[in-house]
Amino acid sequence: MATEVKAVVFKTQCLKETKEFYTRTLGLKTSESSKNHFVIFSKGIRLLFVSSNQDFEVELYLQEIVRRVITKKKAPRSNSSGSELFVHEDLNKIKVFISREVMKK
């Protein structure tokens, strides 16, 4: 079972200033942008900055791939492929969203 980081979401009240810091000061390029968000995409991970009226928050999005072997003797009663979403929160109050994708082997 492999788990990959897909996205990190930063919710901030200072979106314009944050975007200027990452694009002008650090020289990073946005792959997507609007009045309410911007995305920096690098090496398969999305850094998503979203405008928020609340305090600064961080959310982490992971994808877990589970491969199941289906034997001929035991045919599944329902579709064994699909996805599930789990939500956790760490000690720092960071929400962790895990998408579990079940694949037939």
Secondary structure, DSSP 4 states (H G I P E B T S, - for coil): -EEEEEEEEEEES-HHHHHHIIIIIS-PPPSEE-SSEEEEEETTEEEEEEE-SSS-EEEEEEEEEEEEPPPSSS--SS---EEEEEEEE-TT--EEEEEEEEEE-
